[in-house]
Each structure stands twice: as structure tokens, then as C-alpha cells.
């Protein structure tokens, strides 16, 4: 199996490409559509008058013409976000347990912790968080290839935030690089750490399916409270 590598072009748009990859890890068609729609909406059309002419490359125009409507695209992204955050939260929990030397880190313990957190909580749209163990495992499997990216994203939204504004991760070059470094460290952990009670013995995520972060991005270790420096 050929390893997948995150596509970084250093053109100011890597944040958008990465978010699209996180949302649709197995659907390159939807990645392309999401990236183009977000680019046009936020970078091209934002603040422009209705009668102002704008320029777009032909491939972007073709993508827009061939893509589903705006509402459908946003709905797909919203549902993918719900599932992706579950995968990120579960991996982040295992990563934190290992860093803080809490018991024997395992996927099962992460699931139990998440179920306790999710019970009674709702998303912004009013839908209840899922806490069925099988559903959580299905979500993790679906987003396993990008779970390290989701974990880095979610860790920045909690008590261990590493940027002043969590929303800046995909827009600030400095914060984006830190995000990638943390994701790389989480990914290295995920593909090398084997929970003691796993049968058969295997790492949290198979390194062959994990989307690799380019070699020129250095791993960044996130220090947790009570975590020896």
C-alpha cells in the first residue's frame, strides 16, 4: 500500500486543503468541492460588491458547476465534522493518558471516558452527541487516517490550547505549522503505541493508512498538566 502524504504547497491555502482532507479522507471529489467552495466564499467573494468582477481558474469554475449545491455541501461538511471530532477526541484521550502516565492507555478506556463526557450533551444544531460504543468505533475507523489531525485540532479547543485563538489554526501560518507539528507527534504515537491488552497486538492506528505529514514539518510535543517536561 502506498503511503498517503498531506498535500502542502506553501501557497497560503494549505489550511483549507488540510481541513478538506480532514472532512473527507476517503472522498477526493468532496475534498476538491469543499476546498473550492470555501476558497471562493472566504477568499474571493468576501466583502466584494455584487457587481464586482472576480477571476477564477477554469478548474475551479468546472468544480463549482459540477458540484452539489451550497446547502448540501455544507450539510455534508457539518456531518463529517461531528464524526471527525469523535475520532480526534478518542485519539487525543489515548495520547493524553500516555503522556500523563495514567493507568494503561487503551482505546477501550478512551471510549468509556468519551461516553461519560457525551451523555446528555448536544451539538450546536441540537442533535445529541453519540455515545454508543459501536458508533464511536465506526466513526474512529472512518476517520482513522486523519485522526491525528483531528486530535491536534481538538486539543487546541480544550484546556491545553496551544494558540490564542483556536479559529486561527487554518489561517495563521505560524499557528498552522504548530498544529501540523502536534499532529505529527500524535500520529507518530498512534502508529507506534501498542496498548498492552490489545489482541492481537497492534498499534492504535496502522501506519500504512495514516496520512503522513511531510518530513520538513518537525513534531511538536504538547505538554499536559502533570506531564513531566
Secondary structure by P-SEA (a helix, b strand, c coil): cbbbbcccccccaaaaaaaaaaaccccaaaaaaaaaaaaaaccccccccccbbbbbcaaaaaaaaacccaaaaaaaaaaaaaaaaaaaaaaaaaaaaaaaccccccaaaaaaaaaaaaccccccccccccccaaaaaaaaaacccaaaaaaaaaaaacccccccccccccccaaaaaaaaaaaaaaaaaaacccccccccccccccccccccccccbbbbbbbcccccc
